[in-house]
């Protein structure tokens, strides 16, 4: 078992939200490296599913980090997002493949949204959001998925689009909303999405550095701005919103001048938007408990938190962190 010990651990968080940080908790098969943990999620058995790049794989571990298996026969172009539904089916987002696929937990394909290799016409010439001229149908570099309490599928779309799409459980497109821009209801990289028990839709509007909230029908409610380029969110059973923020060092588009040099961090908010805890910031991004580019996160049934990072790909400007930088951390709930 590779979780932090009480004799040697880095503590983060505050109040009732305190965790022990661990960077080497999972055991890789002999001869393999983890790669970039682009997405992480746990199922009802607390098995940990890691969607990785370099190479493209989906690996499965138990909660103690013991390796279980690898999916190797699914042709993802570039993995981006993972969501596990209450029935343990997986929704996997392939941004460069312009698809979202639904699988059983054993890897059997159940549903495909979009057509692999075919993107909608937004006027975009690349995944650079600055080239998006208009909102369009699914998909153009989709990013992430969330399910409503009724089981509808919501997809944030994405780098080459500026929309949220709502599908029925069987994959019929029901509704879309959003246009490129910075006004309420507009998006510049809708990168992450979450839905609470009351049916409020949270969208991580990354390049606008805000979280926008909507009704299930896409009506704007309000926005939260105390975030630094949020990538994704997870809402726990207590109604707390955990937000992975990439900050202003990593993953910047060339020519964009950031407002500051703050690094990646993890923030926790109440349903009212009150800040409950925050850690990281990039002072020492390779140290346990800190971050370079947090990209995805999930919480298991015991309240332990998993955060995946994207540190080495071309879009994140390689060489700014060393090859030994962590790309996955587990934050174990501190004992009361």
JOQUI-V892917 format. One record per helix or strand of 2 or more residues. SS is the DSSP state (~ for helix, > for strand). FROM is the first residue (numbers start at 1). LEN is the number of residues. If there is no record, write none. Layout:
SS;FROM;LEN / SS;FROM;LEN
This chain:
>;10;5 / >;17;6 / >;36;7 / >;48;6 / >;57;5 / >;67;5 / >;79;6 / >;90;5 / >;99;5 / >;109;5 / ~;129;3 / >;142;6 / >;153;5 / >;163;5 / >;173;5 / >;190;6 / >;201;5 / ~;206;3 / >;210;5 / >;220;5 / >;230;6 / >;241;5 / >;265;5 / >;275;6 / >;294;6 / >;305;5 / ~;314;3 / >;328;6
